[in-house]
Amino acid sequence: MADHHQSNVSEDLIWEICRSNNSYLVKRKSGGGSQFSRDPLNLMNKHSRKYAGFVNNKAVGIHPAEKGGVTLTTKKHKHLNRPAANKNEVSWGGNKSGPKIYKGIVNYTAKQGYRADLRQEAVARASAIRQSQRPKKEDPEPKLRGSKAKKAEEKAS
């Protein structure tokens, strides 16, 4: 007998009920009434059925970790009705190179059977997080060129 776990309610029904009202929904009047999501398992922060983590049985989220790393959060299909036990987290430290982290994300989601359509978005989000964690370079002082440089040199000597 196969070990098959599923919710008592379909994902589509949950979305239809919660789509206009849920705790993650952010409505903006500016920008043409755009809607966003604060769902931690929503990779694009878009309020849509495809990216809604609280609706999908297998959802993926990427968050910054301590010391410049990235954390991959996945929703376990096995514990759908146990919110405290239905998340799994895998972290990569800041000492790992970017391509190793991205490959790890792709491998983990592929081997665990998570949605293939979210892999590219997960890697893009991890890349954006890594880029935001880099220290900013200071702008160098502009060098004077042409006649201004000659005048400044004459004053200095």
Phi and psi in degrees as a GROMACS rama.xvg file:
@    title "Ramachandran Plot"
@    xaxis  label "Phi"
@    yaxis  label "Psi"
@TYPE xy
-74.8796  144.858  ALA-2
-86.7854  96.2508  ASP-3
-115.628  122.056  HIS-4
-114.454  132.325  HIS-5
-151.746  159.402  GLN-6
-77.0703  158.985  SER-7
-74.7546  -16.7763  ASN-8
-121.749  140.848  VAL-9
-72.4169  155.407  SER-10
-62.8911  -39.0535  GLU-11
-64.5756  -39.5095  ASP-12
-66.8296  -40.8779  LEU-13
-60.2735  -43.3045  ILE-14
-64.3947  -43.5499  TRP-15
-62.5758  -36.5036  GLU-16
-74.5563  -43.2007  ILE-17
-96.924  0.262578  CYS-18
-67.9895  -34.3638  ARG-19
-93.0326  -14.1049  SER-20
-145.207  111.687  ASN-21
-155.922  165.539  ASN-22
-71.0096  -16.7214  SER-23
-91.8126  -12.8641  TYR-24
-73.0249  132.574  LEU-25
-123.643  116.058  VAL-26
-104.366  133.709  LYS-27
-119.514  130.711  ARG-28
-78.8274  -32.0752  LYS-29
-77.6656  157.951  SER-30
76.3957  27.6323  GLY-31
77.807  23.4213  GLY-32
72.6812  36.6014  GLY-33
-68.9928  153.098  SER-34
-124.047  135.781  GLN-35
-126.446  172.111  PHE-36
-129.572  140.952  SER-37
-103.096  16.006  ARG-38
-62.1698  126.78  ASP-39
-65.9595  -17.6889  PRO-40
-102.677  21.3763  LEU-41
-108.154  112.164  ASN-42
-71.6266  -32.7136  LEU-43
-104.037  -4.09737  MET-44
56.8757  27.428  ASN-45
-98.5668  141.063  LYS-46
-85.9613  88.2862  HIS-47
-148.242  159.942  SER-48
-61.5408  -37.6024  ARG-49
-62.5284  -41.6582  LYS-50
-97.6581  -6.32872  TYR-51
-68.2739  113.49  ALA-52
-76.5727  -30.9111  GLY-53
-73.6543  -15.7349  PHE-54
-92.2682  -45.0919  VAL-55
-76.0709  140.077  ASN-56
-69.1492  -33.002  ASN-57
-119.155  101.243  LYS-58
-122.298  156.187  ALA-59
-129.469  140.11  VAL-60
-136.753  145.912  GLY-61
-122.831  131.693  ILE-62
-138.348  154.562  HIS-63
-69.2618  142.593  PRO-64
-107.254  175.131  ALA-65
-69.7492  152.976  GLU-66
58.4625  38.5617  LYS-67
80.5012  19.1408  GLY-68
-101.035  -172.816  GLY-69
-131.671  141.378  VAL-70
-117.446  129.62  THR-71
-99.8237  120.545  LEU-72
-110.32  128.323  THR-73
-124.37  153.148  THR-74
-96.2383  126.944  LYS-75
-79.7249  131.545  LYS-76
-72.9234  -22.9185  HIS-77
-73.3502  -35.6127  LYS-78
-113.767  57.7867  HIS-79
-67.1178  -35.3726  LEU-80
-95.6543  11.6735  ASN-81
-123.428  86.8601  ARG-82
-57.5139  -32.1052  PRO-83
-72.3442  -23.1031  ALA-84
-113.017  7.74185  ALA-85
-99.1294  13.6881  ASN-86
-121.175  143.4  LYS-87
-126.014  136.859  ASN-88
-123.603  136.898  GLU-89
-127.292  130.98  VAL-90
-118.005  146.297  SER-91
-120.924  132.267  TRP-92
-76.79  169.549  GLY-93
-70.2199  -14.4419  GLY-94
-79.7146  -12.5599  ASN-95
-79.3657  147.819  LYS-96
-76.404  159.171  SER-97
-57.2928  -51.445  GLY-98
-60.3024  -32.7145  PRO-99
-66.9921  -39.7385  LYS-100
-65.1547  -45.5348  ILE-101
-65.0229  -40.2765  TYR-102
-65.3187  -38.323  LYS-103
-63.1645  -40.1519  GLY-104
-64.3237  -46.551  ILE-105
-62.9652  -46.3278  VAL-106
-63.3697  -43.165  ASN-107
-63.5643  -47.5973  TYR-108
-67.936  -34.6919  THR-109
-70.6115  -45.7551  ALA-110
-69.7701  -29.7452  LYS-111
-86.7733  -2.98078  GLN-112
79.0407  28.8862  GLY-113
-81.0277  168.339  TYR-114
-62.9307  126.827  ARG-115
-69.6755  -26.8223  ALA-116
-71.5942  -12.9316  ASP-117
-98.8064  -4.40078  LEU-118
-64.5253  -45.5415  ARG-119
-64.45  -39.8676  GLN-120
-65.9766  -36.9392  GLU-121
-65.2555  -43.0792  ALA-122
-67.2022  -38.8116  VAL-123
-64.4816  -40.119  ALA-124
-68.0629  -41.0824  ARG-125
-62.5335  -39.6886  ALA-126
-64.5563  -42.3401  SER-127
-65.4671  -38.1527  ALA-128
-65.954  -44.5275  ILE-129
-61.4383  -40.4269  ARG-130
-66.2527  -36.9445  GLN-131
-71.3168  -21.1014  SER-132
-85.1679  -12.6792  GLN-133
-69.9859  143.372  ARG-134
-70.3861  144.312  PRO-135
-76.4446  139.327  LYS-136
-81.2857  143.491  LYS-137
-78.4239  144.905  GLU-138
-73.8808  132.353  ASP-139
-72.5365  154.615  PRO-140
-67.7121  136.853  GLU-141
-68.203  136.686  PRO-142
-85.1515  136.852  LYS-143
-78.1937  136.347  LEU-144
-128.176  155.576  ARG-145
75.845  -139.975  GLY-146
-68.0288  -32.1013  SER-147
-64.8842  -39.2771  LYS-148
-65.662  -40.874  ALA-149
-65.3666  -42.3162  LYS-150
-64.7274  -41.4696  LYS-151
-66.148  -35.8926  ALA-152
-68.8407  -38.0837  GLU-153
-67.1486  -37.7131  GLU-154
-67.181  -37.5167  LYS-155
-69.2964  -32.3677  ALA-156
